Amino acid sequence: MERSDDLKKLIKLTGERAKLDAKANGTYVVYKDLAGKLVKEYADGLKEVLPDENQEYV
């Protein structure tokens, strides 16, 4: 169980570091939320849900 907890902590810290780097560089991070949707989060906190990658464009 300890390895699993360590891995979860490392993943969380990596995401937090990515957000700090994005803020410092004026960019954004992209991740999957708990519902499985892709989200683009800007340094100012604005979140944009990206369209489903399997969706057809017309």
C-alpha positions in Angstrom: 0.0 0.0 0.0 2.9 2.4 0.8 4.2 2.4 -2.8 0.7 3.2 -4.1 0.4 6.2 -1.7 3.9 7.4 -2.7 3.0 7.2 -6.4 -0.2 9.2 -5.8 1.7 11.8 -3.9 4.3 12.1 -6.7 1.6 12.4 -9.4 -0.1 15.2 -7.3 3.2 17.1 -6.8 4.0 16.8 -10.6 0.7 18.3 -11.5 1.2 21.2 -9.0 4.7 21.8 -10.4 3.3 21.9 -13.9 0.8 24.6 -12.8 3.6 26.6 -11.3 5.7 26.4 -14.4 2.7 27.4 -16.6 2.1 30.4 -14.4 5.7 31.4 -14.6 5.8 31.1 -18.4 2.3 32.5 -19.1 1.0 29.2 -20.6 -1.4 26.5 -19.5 -1.6 22.9 -18.5 -3.8 20.2 -20.0 -5.1 17.3 -18.0 -8.0 14.8 -17.7 -10.5 15.6 -15.0 -12.2 12.9 -12.8 -15.0 12.6 -15.5 -12.4 11.8 -18.1 -12.7 15.1 -20.0 -9.6 17.0 -21.3 -9.3 20.4 -19.5 -7.0 23.3 -20.5 -6.3 25.4 -17.3 -4.7 28.8 -17.7 -2.5 30.4 -15.1 -5.3 32.8 -14.1 -7.5 29.9 -13.1 -9.7 29.9 -16.2 -10.6 26.3 -17.3 -11.7 25.3 -20.8 -13.1 21.9 -21.5 -11.7 20.6 -24.8 -13.9 18.9 -27.3 -13.9 15.1 -27.3 -11.1 13.7 -29.4 -13.4 11.2 -30.9 -15.9 13.8 -32.0 -16.3 14.3 -35.7 -15.8 17.9 -37.0 -17.9 19.1 -39.9 
